[in-house]
Amino acid sequence: MVALEEQDMLSLAEKAVKLALRRGADEAEAFVNRSSTNSVTIEIGQISKTARIIDRGLGLRAIVKKAIGFSYTNVLEDAAIEETVNRALSFAKASKPDEDWNGLPTEKTFASVKGTYDRRIADLHSEDLVKIASLMLDAAENTDKHAFPIEGGAGTGCLSEAIANSRGVAATDEGTVIECSLATIGREGGEVTPECVEFNFEREYCIDPEWVGHEAARLAASALRAKRIETGMMTVIFTQFALQQLLYYTLMRAVSADYVQRNQSALKDRVGEKIGSDCVTVYDDGLLEGGIRTGKFDGEGVPQQNTVLIEKGVLRGFVYDNYTARKEGKESTGNGSRAGYLSTPGVDTTNFHVLNGRRSADQLVSGLDNGLLVYSVQGAHTSNPVSCDFSVVATPAWLVKGGEVSHAVRAVMLAGNIFEILKNVTEIADNSRKVGQLVAPWVAVENVKVIGK
């Protein structure tokens, strides 16, 4: 049944492309996707509601004399698709030509991907998600009496997509996701901790809601009795949450060809230069088994791939979509990303993979005489995407003394530049996990400016 639905979607895409060509387009591309999500919401420690959302639609790009028009519809019927084609053509004819436009992608062979679809997820119902949420809440309640769940939930998603263009691209793909998350606070006397969050987000049915509930409660309880610390330069261990927040607004943008070509990346003209320590190797891996953003093809029908960005501290390249690649006479790296049928493609990372080191997370902590363990940061969105300077609040965070976690800290800020962070990485753990686009372990960085009292 799924294969038939995918074929129907591809037929719609091909039909829209052919219609656009008949109506006067020089080139055309149609992207069709269908998504189904189920969710259960937790509010103030209680399961409050369930929801099911089904969405589907078609987005069409029409190119006329290098001018691009785009339109979309969520009604997949002949009249609506014809109107969408006409609107895209009208927009193209009213737009100025883009002299950097060098054509849509051509057909290529796709690599196989693993761990991106699980029928068990597609077969789950709201009652199953209620059980998952209940397991999280029970685990949190049984972990520590000072921890209180405030929000979270569980959910599943199933996505099918098809793309066709006038240069031979015709492809379909499908995927599933399942997630559960819980945010908690610690309360003792008059003290209330910052929000502490834990979650599982997977493409296959392998989440552990009891672990999520336990960890969310443990973090909140351990964040109590926080103390202020002195300002100074310290070694900081960043967990995946903190890393993802820092890198998303800095390095992930700096390696985007779009930012480079617009002179908004500090890495412009620096390929081959040393920008990090020897232990830093980063790939953009669109084929990572079970990766959150793994797929056969990107938002333009270009095969996703594994692209080396930083190798032992040396910058090796950038990520490209079809448009930015052809501006430089290169091939796309399969990084054309789009918000389903609602948008045109743009450059974005897939699975931003920082390779593991050889030490455990416990060994990173035990080897630290005086430093911080930072679980999350606030304010990363204010980072300068051009210079990659940042100033953030570390919360929750803990002081490490003599190789042991001593106590939580409060009112602590971290300031610096992401490239100084990369150069000062001293140790990388082996506990890789997926947090959004980031796939990474814990990372220890020396000489970080810590602003306390």
Beta strands, then each sheet from edge to edge (+ up, - down):
strand 1: 27-43
strand 2: 46-64
strand 3: 67-73
strand 4: 147-165
strand 5: 170-188
strand 6: 191-192
strand 7: 196-202
strand 8: 232-238
strand 9: 282-285
strand 10: 306-311
strand 11: 314-315
strand 12: 336-337
strand 13: 346-347
strand 14: 352-354
strand 15: 370-374
strand 16: 377-378
strand 17: 389-394
strand 18: 397-401
strand 19: 404-409
strand 20: 413-417
strand 21: 425-428
strand 22: 433-435
strand 23: 438-440
strand 24: 443-451
sheet 1: 3+ 2- 1+ 4- 5+ 6-
sheet 2: 3+ 2- 1+ 4- 5+ 7-
sheet 3: 16+ 17- 20+ 24- 8+ 15+ 18- 19+
sheet 4: 11+ 10- 9+ 14- 23- 22+
sheet 5: 12+ 13-
sheet 6: 16+ 17- 20+ 24- 21+
end
